[in-house]
Amino acid sequence: MKITKNEVPTRMQVPGVTLRQQFDFGDVSGYGKLSGEFFSLAAGVDTAPLFVGLEGDLCQSPHWGYVLKGRITTTDAQGRRETVAAEDLFYWPPGHNVKVEEDADLIMFSPQHEHRRVVDHLIEKTRG
């Protein structure tokens, strides 16, 4: 799920304040602590070969985030694709790969335990 800034419903607008809020933007039930993450990714980065060896060869951690700049396409286990770009809020459910279309900076929040396993796997894959 992704939504552009202008699609997020305005809940309050007074001089100096605009508050936009999207309800039901993913579910964190059953997850423990979250980690806050800042990613800078170069165009051309493709996680598919890096995620080989994880369950389904996909990242199994959900992520909630905001794209500061760039463009990124995710592909899920069924082959569905979704592209997020600058100023999009996004939710990536478990079971995805990522391809960076344009140099990107993004902020993500992820379940700490699940994403730590994925990042540890990436570190091991890139050591060789």
N, C-alpha and C positions, 0 to 999 in steps of 0.2 A: 504494500500500500504506500502510495506517495501522494503528496498534496502540495501544490504551490502556495506560497505565502498568501496570495490574493484569494485563494479558494478556502483558506481557513476562515470560518465564520467570525465576524467581528462581534464580540460580546459586550464591549464597552468602548465608547469613544467620547472623550472629554478633552478640552484643551490640554495639549501636552502628553496625552496618553491614548494609545490605541491598543486594546487587548483583544487578541485573536485566540480562539481556543477550539481545538478539534477533540471531541469526545470519542471514546472507544478506539483509540489509536494503538492497538496491540494490547496484549494481556501479559502481565508479569506474574500471574499466579504460579506458585510452585518454585519460583526462583528465589535465590538468596540475594546476596549483595550484588550491586551493579558496579561496573567500572566505567569511568568517563574516559573517552579516547579521542585523540586528535590524529587523523591520518593525513599525510601528504602522499599522493600517488601520481606517478608519471603515466602519461598516455602510453597505451600498449600493455600495461600490466594486466596479466590474465592469471587468475588464481587456479584455474582448472588443473594444471600440472602440479601445483603446490598442494592442493587438497587431496591428491591421490593418497590413499591409505586411511583417510578418515571415513567414517560411516557414509556409504553411498558416494564417496569421493567428493563430498560437499561440506561446506561449513554448517555445522549443526547448532550454531548459536544464533538466537534472534538478536537483531540490532534495531535501535531507534536512533535517528540522527537527523542532521541538517547539513546540506551541501553548501559550503561557502563559495566554492568556485569549481568549474569543470563539469564533466558529464561522465556518468558511470552506468553500465548496464548489468543487471543481475539476470541470471538464468537459474530456474529452479529444476527440481528433479523431473518434472513433466515437460521441460523444455520451454516453459513460458518465460518471456523476457519482459523486463520493465526497465526503463531508463529514467534516472533522476539527474537533475541538473541544478545549477546555482539557484539558491533560495527555495529549494524543495525540502520539505520535511519528508522523512521516509520511515517505513517499518519494513525490515527484511526478516521474514520468518525463517526458522531453521530449515536447512536444505537448499543452499544456494551457492553459486559461484559468482565471481565479479570480474568484469572486464572494464578497464578504464579507457574511455573514448577520448577524453581531453584531460590534461593535467588537472588534478582535483585536490582540494582540501575539504575535509569533512570532519564533523564532530559526531561521535557515536556514543551511545550508552548501551552496554551489553551485560548480560549476566556474567559475573566475574568468573565463576567456576567453569562454565561451559566455554567461554571465549579464551580463557587461559589455556585450556587444552588445545584449542585450534592454533593459537599463537605459538605455543611450545612446539607444535607439529611444524609450523612454518619455519621456525628458527632451525629446527633439525634439518629440514629439507634444504635450506639455503646455506648450510655449513659446508656442504660438499664442494 
